[in-house]
Amino acid sequence: MDASTPHESYNLDIQTPAGNLTASVSVPTGLIPISDIIPLMRSLGEQAHQLAIDNTTRTGATISCQKGCAACCRMMIPVAPPEAFALRTVVEALPSTKKGPLLERFQSAQKTLREAGIEEGLHRLAFSEDQVTDDELEPINRAYYALRMPCPFLEDEVCSIYKHRPSACRELLVTSPAELCQDLIRNPVNLIPAPFRIGTVLSTLWADCFQGPIRLIPLPFALDWAKTWESRNTRTWAGTELLNRALNAAAQFLQRQSP
């Protein structure tokens, strides 16, 4: 968001499973595309996650995740539609020396998924107008994980777009020994639960704005998806309206998590 444009400020008070989140936010009073709400919502998500981290570390536990520990970069990373647009913007801004090899890795990932027989199912997750259920997603998720295929953005076991990484990547933290993460199917790991998942919130916001399914796009297809639907990121809403819709999506998520 452009800080030079007029903004309206809000003081938020959000009750999460990890505790009460209070935050001050501001949004443009003018028109913005849906992808412009990402930094604000990620900030709220990270502040809420910090509450959970603080609760955990007060018990004496420590976070095992460190730079170079990239086991989670071999999972199927779900990307919200607004995040797909943001990723494409990041990639398009790369110098050709970095962009070319990166796009080749995306193509290679899709080829691996095709040869494994799960490309069609993943493509449906990204592009179908049907709402995919958790029961349908689970076998695809497991088949993807079994490949142990590195994320196209991974270089020398380090995320090459760390500052711009998807919300799902920001929310996966463990306190169990790092070596257990090499096989999350067989090994019990201690996750620090994210109070609300911003990727899901942004996907719910997308569904509300465009009257479609709550879509989470498998990362290897995120750039293709964003290119296919790039015209939708030219549609704009008043920043205040988009924030209210996003907060409603967050409230829906929190309500679903309530016992």
C-alpha positions, 0 to 999 in steps of 0.5 A: 500500500502506498503510504503517501495516499490518504489512510484511515486508522483502526484499533482492533481487538481480536479474541484468538485461541492464543489470547487477546490480539490488540493492533492498530492498522491503517488502510487507504481510503481509496480503491485498492486491488485485493492483493494490497491487503496481504501485508496488513493481514499477514501482520495481524496473523504474525502478531496472533502467532506470536501470542501462541509462541509466547505461550509455548516458550513460557513453558520452557520449550524452544523453537527448533526451526532455523535457517537451512532447515528446509524439511517443510519446504518439501510439503505441498504449500497452499497459496491463497489467490491474492498471494498468487498475484503477489508471488507473480509480481515478485517473480516478474521483478527478478533479474533474468539471471534469477527468473529464468532458472526459477521458472525452469524449476517450476516447470520441473516441479510440474513435470515431477507431479505429472509423472507421479500421477497427481498433477491433474488433482492438483490442477483441479485444486487450483482451477476448478470452480468446485469446492474441494473437500478435506477428504478429497485433499488428504490423499493428494497431500500425502502423495505430494509429500511422499515425493519430497520435492523441494519448493521451486523457491528453495535454493541451497536449502534456503528460501530465495523469497523469504521476505515474500514467502506465503503465509503457510510458510510463516505459520509452520513452527515446531518445538520438537527436534528438527530431525523429526521433521524429515518424516512428518508422517511417521514422526510426532512433531510438536507444532505451535498452532497458528491462532488463525491461518492467514492463507485460509482467511485470504482465500475466504476473502477471495471467495467473498469478493468473487463468489467462488470456492474457498481456493488454496492453490498448490504452489507449483501452479500459483504463477500459472493461476495468477497469469490466467486470472490476472484481470481479476487483480485489476478490480478494486475496492475501497480499502476500508471495505476490503479490510472489513471483508478480511476481518469478517473472513478472519472472524469466520475462521476463528468461529470455526475453530471454537469448541 
